[in-house]
Amino acid sequence: MDALDVARWQFGVTTVYHFLFVPLTIGLSVLVAILQTRWHRTGDERYLKLTRFYGKLFLINFAMGVVTGIVQEFQFGMNWSDYSRFVGDIFGAPLAIEALVAFFLESTFIGLWIFGWDRLPKRLHLAAVWAAAIGSNLSAYFILAANSFMQNPVGYRINPDTGRAELTDFLAVLTNKVALVTFPHTIAGSFLVAGSLVVAVGLWHLVRNRDSADTPAYRYATRFGAWVVMIATAGVLVTGDVQGKIMTEVQPMKMAAAEGLYTTESPAAFSVLTVGSLDGSREVFAIKIPYLLSFLGTGDPNGTVQGINDLQAQYASQYGPGSYTPIIPVTYWSFRFMIAFGLAAAAIAVLVLWSQRRGRTPTSRWLLRAGLAMPVLPLLANAFGWIFTEMGRQPWIVFGEMLTRDGVSRSVSLTEVLTSFTAFTLVYATLAVVEIKLLLRYAKAGVPDLTPAPEPTDTDDAERPLAFAY
């Protein structure tokens, strides 16, 4: 074990942990905005209760996401300084816009939304939550544009004197074909997470408190969340199909590794289950669906999909001696876990909708248990999706331009990286406990009582301090 190994583990752990909060923030911000819009248009009190209720869960998650996200950029300078020097001119622009425009837009309007209840006009208050939601989604786009450069470098040149990548076309970076398909795929996955949380919390209250005065609100939330999950699943499948075709074009090794495809095939079959040799160099046993991989990768059932061994020989000839093959079991199984967990959440959503057909109230404890598991399933799908995305690119940190081993900081020792890795892991474990306890506490509390508090009689309204709405 050396500093490179620990630095990779640290970035992997912190990235996956941070992305547990990101999709929920992105998706829930829009769902809360939709609920408030429904209240604004109809005046129905149940929509206001749901807005306040899920808005509180959104704010808890947003705060945790901000804290964990700061560590990501810190690592670029600490553990990956050579990578930062190489790609800093490219990454600087989208990351700066993300921080100065998208994040400030999001955080500023979240503040107005929190403290603006009963102080801002209703339309302005509604506009604030929509601005925050738009900011969350814009933030995701600029981050994904930066990451997509690592998958498919565009809009740059290599300075022969400094050896650095220099930006030549910022528009090309923003319109990278990988970014254009990854963004809707990520957003759809975020709605899958947010919808699952709405279902889980609403179903818990609906089953346990069937005679509550707030049952209509919980019934609406459960059905609303389930439909969001269904629509998001369709979005994930459609964008994932397009993403697979682009991946086959720009990163054929990643597609081959995802399928455990060792030899070039035309037509190529989709692997339901493949068992490879211990060194990951050949296929031992496989169950396959004919023609499917060719269609997924090229759009043609008879299309050609390059195999791992042929691509390894091609890359060794093109880039020099060495292994250009990712860890096959990791890419193969993370790809399948991503799909399986996402479809499992959609299946539960179907059962939830079926249980409420014709105005029925669900009573099954098994359905409740499945519903409570729903938020975890798309979170796991998102995590495995990112593991596949990043591990499938290996050994490149910037595909075709820089190997991961060349991006690590040369001046940081194993002890220093191990110390920071241990510290971050312990802090994140503590934050995870805090996050879960806060979410469970406020989720169990249910929708708020909207009975207005008596107005103070001894204080002029102009002198009243701003009050936190939650």
C-alpha positions as CSV (number, residue, x, y, z in Angstrom):
1,M,0.0,0.0,0.0
2,D,1.3,3.5,-0.9
3,A,0.0,7.1,-0.9
4,L,-1.7,6.6,-4.3
5,D,-3.8,3.7,-3.0
6,V,-4.9,5.5,0.1
7,A,-5.6,8.8,-1.8
8,R,-7.8,6.9,-4.2
9,W,-9.7,5.2,-1.3
10,Q,-10.1,8.6,0.4
11,F,-11.5,10.3,-2.7
12,G,-13.7,7.3,-3.4
13,V,-15.2,7.2,0.2
14,T,-15.7,10.9,0.4
15,T,-17.2,11.1,-3.1
16,V,-19.7,8.3,-2.5
17,Y,-20.6,9.7,1.0
18,H,-21.1,13.2,-0.4
19,F,-23.3,11.8,-3.2
20,L,-25.6,10.3,-0.7
21,F,-26.9,13.9,0.0
22,V,-26.6,15.4,-3.5
23,P,-29.4,13.5,-5.3
24,L,-31.9,14.0,-2.4
25,T,-31.1,17.7,-2.4
26,I,-31.5,18.1,-6.1
27,G,-34.7,16.1,-6.3
28,L,-36.4,17.2,-3.1
29,S,-35.9,20.9,-3.9
30,V,-38.0,20.6,-7.0
31,L,-40.7,18.4,-5.3
32,V,-41.0,20.9,-2.4
33,A,-41.4,23.7,-5.0
34,I,-44.1,21.7,-6.7
35,L,-46.0,21.2,-3.5
36,Q,-45.8,24.8,-2.6
37,T,-47.0,25.7,-6.1
38,R,-50.0,23.4,-5.6
39,W,-50.8,25.3,-2.3
40,H,-50.3,28.7,-4.0
41,R,-52.8,27.8,-6.8
42,T,-55.4,25.9,-4.8
43,G,-55.2,27.2,-1.2
44,D,-55.5,23.6,0.0
45,E,-54.0,23.4,3.4
46,R,-52.6,19.8,3.0
47,Y,-50.2,21.1,0.3
48,L,-48.9,23.7,2.7
49,K,-48.4,21.1,5.4
50,L,-46.5,18.9,3.0
51,T,-44.4,21.8,1.9
52,R,-43.4,22.6,5.4
53,F,-42.9,19.0,6.3
54,Y,-40.7,17.9,3.4
55,G,-39.1,21.3,3.3
56,K,-37.7,20.6,6.7
57,L,-36.2,17.3,5.6
58,F,-34.8,19.0,2.5
59,L,-33.0,21.7,4.7
60,I,-31.4,19.0,7.0
61,N,-30.1,17.2,3.9
62,F,-28.9,20.4,2.2
63,A,-26.8,21.4,5.2
64,M,-25.1,18.1,5.4
65,G,-24.4,18.1,1.7
66,V,-22.7,21.5,1.9
67,V,-20.4,20.3,4.7
68,T,-19.3,17.1,3.0
69,G,-18.9,18.8,-0.4
70,I,-16.2,21.2,0.8
71,V,-13.9,18.3,1.4
72,Q,-14.0,17.3,-2.3
73,E,-12.3,20.4,-3.5
74,F,-9.9,20.4,-0.6
75,Q,-8.5,17.0,-1.8
76,F,-7.7,18.4,-5.2
77,G,-4.9,20.5,-3.7
78,M,-3.9,18.2,-0.9
79,N,-3.8,14.7,-2.5
80,W,-4.0,15.4,-6.2
81,S,-1.9,18.4,-6.8
82,D,-0.3,17.1,-10.0
83,Y,-3.7,16.4,-11.4
84,S,-4.8,19.9,-10.4
85,R,-1.9,21.5,-12.2
86,F,-2.6,19.5,-15.3
87,V,-6.3,20.2,-15.5
88,G,-6.8,23.3,-13.4
89,D,-7.2,25.6,-16.4
90,I,-10.1,23.4,-17.6
91,F,-11.7,22.8,-14.2
92,G,-11.4,26.3,-13.0
93,A,-14.1,27.8,-15.2
94,P,-17.1,25.4,-14.5
95,L,-16.2,25.0,-10.8
96,A,-16.0,28.8,-10.4
97,I,-19.4,29.3,-12.1
98,E,-20.8,26.5,-10.0
99,A,-19.6,28.3,-6.8
100,L,-20.3,31.9,-7.8
101,V,-23.5,31.5,-9.7
102,A,-25.3,28.3,-9.0
103,F,-24.4,27.7,-5.4
104,F,-24.8,31.3,-4.3
105,L,-28.2,31.4,-6.2
106,E,-29.2,28.2,-4.3
107,S,-28.0,29.3,-0.9
108,T,-29.3,32.9,-1.1
109,F,-32.8,31.9,-2.1
110,I,-32.9,29.1,0.4
111,G,-32.3,31.7,3.1
112,L,-35.1,33.9,1.7
113,W,-37.4,30.9,1.6
114,I,-36.6,29.9,5.2
115,F,-37.1,33.3,6.8
116,G,-39.6,34.7,4.3
117,W,-42.7,32.8,5.5
118,D,-45.4,35.4,6.3
119,R,-43.0,38.2,5.5
120,L,-42.5,38.0,1.7
121,P,-45.5,38.2,-0.6
122,K,-46.7,34.7,-1.5
123,R,-45.5,34.9,-5.1
124,L,-42.1,36.1,-4.2
125,H,-41.8,33.4,-1.6
126,L,-42.8,30.8,-4.2
127,A,-40.3,32.3,-6.6
128,A,-37.6,31.9,-3.9
129,V,-38.0,28.2,-3.6
130,W,-38.1,27.7,-7.4
131,A,-34.9,29.8,-7.7
132,A,-33.2,27.6,-5.1
133,A,-34.3,24.5,-6.9
134,I,-33.0,25.8,-10.2
135,G,-29.7,26.7,-8.5
136,S,-29.4,23.1,-7.3
137,N,-29.8,21.7,-10.8
138,L,-27.5,24.3,-12.3
139,S,-24.9,23.4,-9.7
140,A,-25.1,19.8,-10.8
141,Y,-24.7,20.6,-14.4
142,F,-21.4,22.5,-14.0
143,I,-20.0,19.8,-11.7
144,L,-20.9,17.2,-14.3
145,A,-19.4,19.2,-17.1
146,A,-16.1,19.2,-15.2
147,N,-16.4,15.5,-14.6
148,S,-17.3,14.8,-18.2
149,F,-14.0,16.3,-19.3
150,M,-12.3,13.5,-17.4
151,Q,-14.4,10.9,-19.3
152,N,-14.1,12.6,-22.8
153,P,-11.6,15.5,-23.0
154,V,-12.8,18.3,-25.4
155,G,-12.1,22.0,-25.9
156,Y,-8.5,22.0,-24.9
157,R,-4.9,21.8,-26.1
158,I,-1.7,20.5,-24.4
159,N,0.9,23.2,-23.9
160,P,4.2,21.6,-24.9
161,D,6.2,23.9,-22.7
162,T,4.3,23.3,-19.4
163,G,2.7,20.0,-20.2
164,R,-0.6,21.4,-18.9
165,A,-4.1,21.1,-20.5
166,E,-5.3,24.6,-21.5
167,L,-8.8,25.6,-22.3
168,T,-9.5,26.6,-25.9
169,D,-13.3,26.3,-26.2
170,F,-15.4,26.7,-23.0
171,L,-18.6,26.1,-25.0
172,A,-17.2,22.7,-26.1
173,V,-16.6,21.8,-22.4
174,L,-20.2,22.8,-21.5
175,T,-21.7,20.9,-24.5
176,N,-19.5,17.8,-24.1
177,K,-21.7,14.9,-25.4
178,V,-21.0,13.0,-22.2
179,A,-22.2,16.0,-20.0
180,L,-25.3,16.4,-22.1
181,V,-26.5,12.9,-21.4
182,T,-25.0,12.5,-17.9
183,F,-26.9,15.5,-16.6
184,P,-30.5,14.3,-17.4
185,H,-29.5,10.8,-16.2
186,T,-28.2,12.2,-12.9
187,I,-31.3,14.4,-12.5
188,A,-33.6,11.5,-13.2
189,G,-31.7,9.4,-10.6
190,S,-32.1,12.3,-8.1
191,F,-35.9,12.4,-8.5
192,L,-35.8,8.6,-8.0
193,V,-34.2,9.2,-4.6
194,A,-36.4,12.1,-3.6
195,G,-39.6,10.4,-4.7
196,S,-38.7,7.3,-2.7
197,L,-38.2,9.4,0.4
198,V,-41.6,11.1,-0.1
199,V,-43.2,7.6,-0.4
200,A,-41.4,6.1,2.6
201,V,-42.3,8.9,5.0
202,G,-45.9,9.3,3.7
203,L,-46.5,5.5,3.7
204,W,-45.3,5.2,7.3
205,H,-47.7,7.7,8.6
206,L,-50.5,6.4,6.3
207,V,-50.3,2.9,7.6
208,R,-49.7,3.7,11.3
209,N,-52.1,6.6,11.6
210,R,-55.1,5.6,9.4
211,D,-57.6,7.7,11.4
212,S,-55.5,10.8,11.5
213,A,-56.9,14.1,10.4
214,D,-53.8,14.4,8.2
215,T,-54.5,11.1,6.3
216,P,-55.5,12.9,3.1
217,A,-52.1,14.7,3.1
218,Y,-50.2,11.5,3.6
219,R,-52.3,9.8,1.0
220,Y,-51.5,12.5,-1.6
221,A,-47.8,12.5,-0.6
222,T,-47.5,8.7,-1.0
223,R,-49.2,8.7,-4.5
224,F,-47.3,11.8,-5.6
225,G,-43.9,10.2,-4.6
226,A,-44.8,6.9,-6.2
227,W,-45.6,8.6,-9.5
228,V,-42.4,10.6,-9.3
229,V,-40.5,7.3,-8.9
230,M,-42.2,5.8,-11.9
231,I,-41.6,8.8,-14.1
232,A,-38.0,9.1,-12.9
233,T,-37.4,5.4,-13.6
234,A,-38.5,5.8,-17.2
235,G,-36.2,8.8,-17.4
236,V,-33.2,6.8,-16.0
237,L,-33.8,4.0,-18.5
238,V,-34.1,6.3,-21.5
239,T,-31.1,8.4,-20.7
240,G,-29.1,5.4,-19.6
241,D,-29.7,3.8,-23.0
242,V,-28.4,6.9,-24.7
243,Q,-25.5,7.1,-22.3
244,G,-24.5,3.5,-23.0
245,K,-24.2,4.3,-26.7
246,I,-22.1,7.4,-26.1
247,M,-19.9,5.4,-23.6
248,T,-19.4,2.7,-26.3
249,E,-18.2,5.5,-28.7
250,V,-15.9,7.4,-26.4
251,Q,-14.9,4.8,-23.7
252,P,-15.2,1.4,-25.3
253,M,-13.1,-0.2,-22.6
254,K,-15.7,0.8,-20.0
255,M,-18.5,-0.8,-21.9
256,A,-16.5,-4.0,-22.4
257,A,-15.6,-4.1,-18.7
258,A,-19.3,-3.5,-17.7
259,E,-20.2,-6.6,-19.7
260,G,-17.1,-8.8,-19.0
261,L,-16.7,-8.9,-22.8
262,Y,-13.2,-10.2,-23.5
263,T,-13.3,-10.6,-27.2
264,T,-14.8,-8.4,-29.9
265,E,-18.2,-9.6,-31.0
266,S,-20.6,-8.8,-33.8
267,P,-23.4,-9.2,-32.8
268,A,-22.6,-9.0,-29.1
269,A,-24.8,-10.7,-26.4
270,F,-25.7,-9.0,-23.1
271,S,-24.3,-10.8,-20.1
272,V,-26.9,-11.8,-17.5
273,L,-24.1,-13.5,-15.5
274,T,-20.5,-13.9,-16.3
275,V,-17.8,-15.7,-14.2
276,G,-14.3,-14.8,-15.1
277,S,-10.8,-16.1,-14.2
278,L,-9.3,-14.9,-10.9
279,D,-6.9,-12.5,-12.8
280,G,-9.8,-11.1,-14.8
281,S,-8.3,-11.9,-18.1
282,R,-10.8,-14.3,-19.6
283,E,-14.4,-15.6,-19.4
284,V,-15.0,-18.9,-17.7
285,F,-18.8,-19.2,-17.8
286,A,-21.6,-16.9,-18.9
287,I,-25.4,-16.6,-19.4
288,K,-26.2,-14.2,-22.2
289,I,-29.1,-12.6,-24.2
290,P,-28.2,-12.6,-27.9
291,Y,-28.0,-9.3,-29.8
292,L,-28.9,-7.2,-26.8
293,L,-25.5,-5.7,-26.0
294,S,-25.0,-4.7,-29.7
295,F,-28.3,-2.9,-29.6
296,L,-27.5,-1.2,-26.2
297,G,-24.0,-0.2,-27.3
298,T,-24.6,0.8,-31.0
299,G,-28.3,0.9,-31.6
300,D,-27.9,-1.9,-34.1
301,P,-28.7,-5.5,-33.1
302,N,-25.8,-6.7,-35.3
303,G,-23.4,-3.9,-34.3
304,T,-19.8,-4.6,-33.3
305,V,-18.7,-4.2,-29.7
306,Q,-15.0,-4.2,-29.0
307,G,-13.7,-6.7,-26.3
308,I,-11.3,-6.1,-23.4
309,N,-8.4,-8.1,-24.8
310,D,-8.5,-6.3,-28.2
311,L,-8.8,-2.9,-26.6
312,Q,-5.9,-3.6,-24.2
313,A,-3.7,-4.5,-27.2
314,Q,-4.8,-1.3,-29.0
315,Y,-4.2,1.0,-26.0
316,A,-0.8,-0.6,-25.3
317,S,0.2,0.1,-28.9
318,Q,-1.2,3.7,-28.8
319,Y,-0.1,4.8,-25.3
320,G,2.8,2.5,-24.5
321,P,3.3,-0.7,-22.4
322,G,1.0,-1.2,-19.3
323,S,-2.4,-2.4,-18.3
324,Y,-5.3,-0.3,-19.5
325,T,-8.0,-2.6,-18.1
326,P,-10.1,-1.6,-15.1
327,I,-10.9,-4.1,-12.3
328,I,-13.5,-6.2,-14.2
329,P,-15.4,-7.6,-11.2
330,V,-15.9,-4.1,-9.8
331,T,-17.2,-2.6,-13.1
332,Y,-19.3,-5.7,-14.0
333,W,-21.1,-6.0,-10.6
334,S,-21.4,-2.2,-9.9
335,F,-23.2,-1.8,-13.3
336,R,-25.7,-4.6,-12.4
337,F,-26.2,-3.4,-8.8
338,M,-27.0,0.1,-10.2
339,I,-29.7,-1.3,-12.4
340,A,-31.1,-3.8,-9.9
341,F,-31.5,-1.4,-7.0
342,G,-33.1,1.2,-9.2
343,L,-35.6,-1.2,-10.6
344,A,-36.4,-2.6,-7.2
345,A,-37.4,0.9,-6.0
346,A,-39.7,1.2,-9.1
347,A,-41.3,-2.1,-8.3
348,I,-42.1,-1.1,-4.8
349,A,-43.6,2.2,-6.2
350,V,-46.0,0.1,-8.3
351,L,-47.1,-1.9,-5.3
352,V,-47.7,1.3,-3.4
353,L,-49.9,2.7,-6.1
354,W,-51.8,-0.6,-6.4
355,S,-52.4,-0.7,-2.7
356,Q,-54.2,2.6,-2.9
357,R,-56.4,1.8,-5.9
358,R,-60.0,3.1,-5.7
359,G,-59.3,5.1,-2.6
360,R,-58.1,2.2,-0.5
361,T,-55.7,2.7,2.5
362,P,-52.7,0.3,2.6
363,T,-52.5,-1.9,5.7
364,S,-49.8,-4.4,4.8
365,R,-46.9,-4.4,7.2
366,W,-44.8,-6.1,4.5
367,L,-45.6,-3.2,2.1
368,L,-44.6,-0.8,4.9
369,R,-41.3,-2.5,5.4
370,A,-40.6,-2.4,1.6
371,G,-41.6,1.2,1.5
372,L,-39.2,2.1,4.3
373,A,-36.4,0.5,2.3
374,M,-37.2,2.5,-0.8
375,P,-34.9,5.5,-0.1
376,V,-32.0,3.2,0.5
377,L,-32.4,1.4,-2.9
378,P,-31.9,4.4,-5.3
379,L,-29.2,5.8,-3.0
380,L,-27.3,2.5,-3.5
381,A,-28.1,2.6,-7.3
382,N,-26.6,6.1,-7.4
383,A,-23.5,5.1,-5.4
384,F,-22.9,2.0,-7.6
385,G,-23.5,4.1,-10.7
386,W,-20.7,6.5,-9.7
387,I,-18.4,3.7,-8.7
388,F,-18.9,2.2,-12.2
389,T,-18.4,5.6,-13.9
390,E,-15.1,6.3,-12.1
391,M,-13.7,2.8,-11.8
392,G,-14.5,2.0,-15.4
393,R,-12.3,4.9,-16.5
394,Q,-9.2,3.5,-14.8
395,P,-6.3,3.6,-15.1
396,W,-7.0,7.1,-16.5
397,I,-7.7,10.1,-14.4
398,V,-8.3,12.1,-17.6
399,F,-9.1,9.6,-20.4
400,G,-6.2,9.3,-22.9
401,E,-4.3,12.2,-21.4
402,M,-3.2,11.5,-17.8
403,L,-2.9,8.2,-15.8
404,T,-4.3,8.2,-12.2
405,R,-0.9,7.3,-10.8
406,D,0.6,10.5,-12.4
407,G,-2.0,12.8,-10.7
408,V,-1.3,12.1,-7.1
409,S,0.7,14.7,-5.0
410,R,4.4,13.8,-4.9
411,S,5.1,15.6,-1.7
412,V,2.3,14.0,0.4
413,S,3.5,10.9,2.3
414,L,1.5,7.8,3.0
415,T,1.3,8.8,6.7
416,E,-0.2,12.2,5.9
417,V,-2.8,10.7,3.5
418,L,-3.7,7.9,5.9
419,T,-4.1,10.4,8.7
420,S,-6.5,12.6,6.7
421,F,-8.4,9.6,5.4
422,T,-8.9,8.3,8.9
423,A,-10.0,11.7,10.2
424,F,-12.5,12.3,7.4
425,T,-13.9,8.8,7.7
426,L,-14.5,9.3,11.5
427,V,-16.0,12.7,10.9
428,Y,-18.3,11.4,8.2
429,A,-19.4,8.5,10.3
430,T,-20.4,11.0,13.0
431,L,-22.2,13.2,10.5
432,A,-24.1,10.1,9.2
433,V,-25.4,9.4,12.7
434,V,-26.5,13.0,13.1
435,E,-28.1,13.1,9.7
436,I,-30.1,9.9,10.2
437,K,-31.2,10.9,13.7
438,L,-32.4,14.3,12.5
439,L,-34.2,12.9,9.5
440,L,-35.9,10.2,11.6
441,R,-36.9,12.6,14.3
442,Y,-38.5,15.1,12.1
443,A,-40.0,12.5,9.7
444,K,-41.7,10.8,12.7
445,A,-43.1,14.1,13.9
446,G,-45.4,14.3,10.9
447,V,-46.8,17.3,9.2
448,P,-46.9,20.5,11.3
449,D,-49.9,22.1,13.0
450,L,-50.7,25.2,11.1
451,T,-52.9,26.8,13.8
452,P,-51.6,30.4,13.9
453,A,-49.9,31.6,17.0
454,P,-51.4,34.6,18.9
455,E,-50.0,37.9,17.7
456,P,-47.9,39.8,20.3
457,T,-49.6,42.8,21.7
458,D,-46.7,44.7,23.2
459,T,-44.3,44.8,20.3
460,D,-44.6,46.8,17.1
461,D,-44.4,44.6,14.0
462,A,-41.4,46.6,12.6
463,E,-39.4,45.7,15.7
464,R,-40.2,42.0,15.5
465,P,-37.0,39.9,14.8
466,L,-36.7,37.5,11.9
467,A,-37.9,34.1,13.1
468,F,-36.7,30.8,11.7
469,A,-39.8,29.2,10.1
470,Y,-39.0,25.7,11.2
